[in-house]
Amino acid sequence: MKSKITLACLLICFTYTFSNAQGKLNRAKEDLSENKNSSSNESSNSSNTSFSDEDEGPSSLDNLFVEIAFYATLGIVFGEAQSRYFFEYPYSDGSHGEYAYGDEDESIPLKRSQLIISNTVFASGKEFYGNDIKLNFRFAPLVGVEVNHLHFFEQEPKNELGISSFMVNYYRVREQYVTAFWGIGASHVGNGVDDTGLAYQLGIDVYLKKPISISALWKQSLINDATIDELKLQVRYHLKRFSVHGGYNHYKLGSVSINALGAGVDYRF
């Protein structure tokens, strides 16, 4: 009996040691790497053959409702392209965010485009740390592009994972105290995964009172049969063109979850 208990304890210890030795980033890379889809393909083929040739497509009435829903949704997603400008920086002329209405006083400095460079460092205990550098260029108040590189470092075992993204953002809400946007693009995962997939994101910035603002960002990248999820909740302190930020970051790399605290800086040109 004692020998069985001892053997079970040794087996548990070996399993725990092996899982720790493997590391979270190694598991994330396995999840994000291309998997054999033979079983899923077989199941999809069998399900396709289960449909008879007599199955009918959607009726014309169904098509009508789909079209109505589609065009109604366009208004929500895109809104109206009302005239907007950028202030030089948030709170540059009192209590406001980054967007100015078209009828602002001509004595107030305004601009038609905006470039922001941001860098955030984050850590999850002593196990993980990382860096996220981002360049956001709005060549018009309505639309812009965003390039960023997110890099994870693991201490035990030594490992790293890099994710680069290119997004096109549409700024749906451009009000005095609120900026909200959605974006679509692509993410590339390196360091042994070496695959690219579709990415989308949603974000909002709320300018509460000089010099404070808060922001939230949700981003998901589809890599093979897995996803990379990012959630960022941040508070910013604005000092003219320069701002500092800090907050909570949550990442899900395949089946691996990482909760971290981050801090960084932004500069507006």
Secondary structure in CASP SS format (residue, H / E / C, confidence):
PFRMAT SS
TARGET T0000
AUTHOR 0000-0000-0000
METHOD secondary structure of the structure
MODEL  1
M C 1.00
K H 1.00
S H 1.00
K H 1.00
I H 1.00
T H 1.00
L H 1.00
A H 1.00
C H 1.00
L H 1.00
L H 1.00
I H 1.00
C H 1.00
F H 1.00
T H 1.00
Y H 1.00
T H 1.00
F H 1.00
S H 1.00
N H 1.00
A H 1.00
Q H 1.00
G C 1.00
K H 1.00
L H 1.00
N H 1.00
R H 1.00
A H 1.00
K H 1.00
E H 1.00
D H 1.00
L H 1.00
S C 1.00
E C 1.00
N C 1.00
K C 1.00
N C 1.00
S H 1.00
S H 1.00
S H 1.00
N H 1.00
E H 1.00
S H 1.00
S H 1.00
N H 1.00
S H 1.00
S H 1.00
N H 1.00
T H 1.00
S C 1.00
F C 1.00
S C 1.00
D C 1.00
E C 1.00
D C 1.00
E C 1.00
G C 1.00
P C 1.00
S C 1.00
S H 1.00
L H 1.00
D H 1.00
N H 1.00
L H 1.00
F H 1.00
V H 1.00
E H 1.00
I H 1.00
A H 1.00
F H 1.00
Y H 1.00
A H 1.00
T H 1.00
L H 1.00
G H 1.00
I H 1.00
V H 1.00
F H 1.00
G C 1.00
E C 1.00
A C 1.00
Q C 1.00
S C 1.00
R E 1.00
Y E 1.00
F E 1.00
F E 1.00
E C 1.00
Y C 1.00
P C 1.00
Y C 1.00
S C 1.00
D C 1.00
G C 1.00
S C 1.00
H C 1.00
G C 1.00
E C 1.00
Y E 1.00
A E 1.00
Y E 1.00
G C 1.00
D C 1.00
E C 1.00
D C 1.00
E C 1.00
S C 1.00
I C 1.00
P C 1.00
L E 1.00
K E 1.00
R C 1.00
S C 1.00
Q E 1.00
L E 1.00
I E 1.00
I E 1.00
S E 1.00
N E 1.00
T E 1.00
V E 1.00
F E 1.00
A E 1.00
S E 1.00
G C 1.00
K C 1.00
E C 1.00
F E 1.00
Y E 1.00
G E 1.00
N E 1.00
D E 1.00
I E 1.00
K E 1.00
L E 1.00
N E 1.00
F E 1.00
R E 1.00
F C 1.00
A C 1.00
P C 1.00
L C 1.00
V E 1.00
G E 1.00
V E 1.00
E E 1.00
V E 1.00
N E 1.00
H E 1.00
L E 1.00
H E 1.00
F E 1.00
F E 1.00
E E 1.00
Q C 1.00
E C 1.00
P C 1.00
K C 1.00
N E 1.00
E E 1.00
L E 1.00
G E 1.00
I E 1.00
S E 1.00
S E 1.00
F E 1.00
M E 1.00
V E 1.00
N E 1.00
Y E 1.00
Y E 1.00
R E 1.00
V E 1.00
R E 1.00
E C 1.00
Q C 1.00
Y C 1.00
V E 1.00
T E 1.00
A E 1.00
F E 1.00
W E 1.00
G E 1.00
I E 1.00
G E 1.00
A E 1.00
S E 1.00
H E 1.00
V E 1.00
G C 1.00
N C 1.00
G C 1.00
V C 1.00
D C 1.00
D E 1.00
T E 1.00
G E 1.00
L E 1.00
A E 1.00
Y E 1.00
Q E 1.00
L E 1.00
G E 1.00
I E 1.00
D E 1.00
V E 1.00
Y E 1.00
L E 1.00
K E 1.00
K C 1.00
P C 1.00
I E 1.00
S E 1.00
I E 1.00
S E 1.00
A E 1.00
L E 1.00
W E 1.00
K E 1.00
Q E 1.00
S E 1.00
L E 1.00
I E 1.00
N C 1.00
D C 1.00
A E 1.00
T E 1.00
I E 1.00
D E 1.00
E E 1.00
L E 1.00
K E 1.00
L E 1.00
Q E 1.00
V E 1.00
R E 1.00
Y E 1.00
H E 1.00
L E 1.00
K C 1.00
R C 1.00
F E 1.00
S E 1.00
V E 1.00
H E 1.00
G E 1.00
G E 1.00
Y E 1.00
N E 1.00
H E 1.00
Y E 1.00
K E 1.00
L E 1.00
G C 1.00
S C 1.00
V E 1.00
S E 1.00
I E 1.00
N E 1.00
A E 1.00
L E 1.00
G E 1.00
A E 1.00
G E 1.00
V E 1.00
D E 1.00
Y E 1.00
R E 1.00
F C 1.00
END
